[in-house]
Amino acid sequence: MSVLTSDGATLRAFADSVLRAAEENADEVVPVILAVTGGILTEAEPGSIALQDEEDGPGLLWATFADRRMVFRYNSMTAMVELRDGRTDGNPFRLFGRRALPMDIVNFFGGLRAERRR
């Protein structure tokens, strides 16, 4: 079940749960989660961010971008944040991890900004 709170508090709770789960990979994950949560905060539709509890790890973070509902999930096996478009299963639409170039993150969230302006 999703619980909607203020966007900032929800993002903080998501980031905290990811960083706790990534304790042994913290050096790799901290810059990624900071960039991803910053992109979500600036580009998601206001009031659309919700955290869904998961039994076995960090919660799922739902957000709407340009009328598209997306979900972010931290995968502790790969130390990457996975992005899926409207579903929680199947292959990720996008992966954010230590090997992602900063421009990958900028291009994704910047592309959303461009869609929003249309």
C-alpha positions, 0 to 999 in steps of 0.5 A: 500500500502506498502512503503519500506524505510530503514529497521531501519527507518521502524522498528522505525516507526512501534515501535513508532506507536505500543507504541503510541497505547499501551500507557495505556499498555506501561509497558507490551508492551515496552519489547515485541516491543523491542525484536520483532523489534530487532529480525526482524532487525537481522533476516529479509532479508535485504531490505524486511521490509515494513510498511503498513498503517492501518486506525484504528491503528498502521501499519502492518509490513511486512518482509521476513524470509528464503523466507517466507513473514510474517506480524506483527500487534499490537492488542491493545485489547490483547496488543500483537504483532500478526504474520501471515504467508503471510496474514493479516487475520485469526488466528495468526501464533505466538503471542508475549506479556508480557506472552511470555517467552524470550525463545519464542522470541529467539526460533522463531527468532533463528529458522529462523536463522537456516533455513537461514543457510541451 
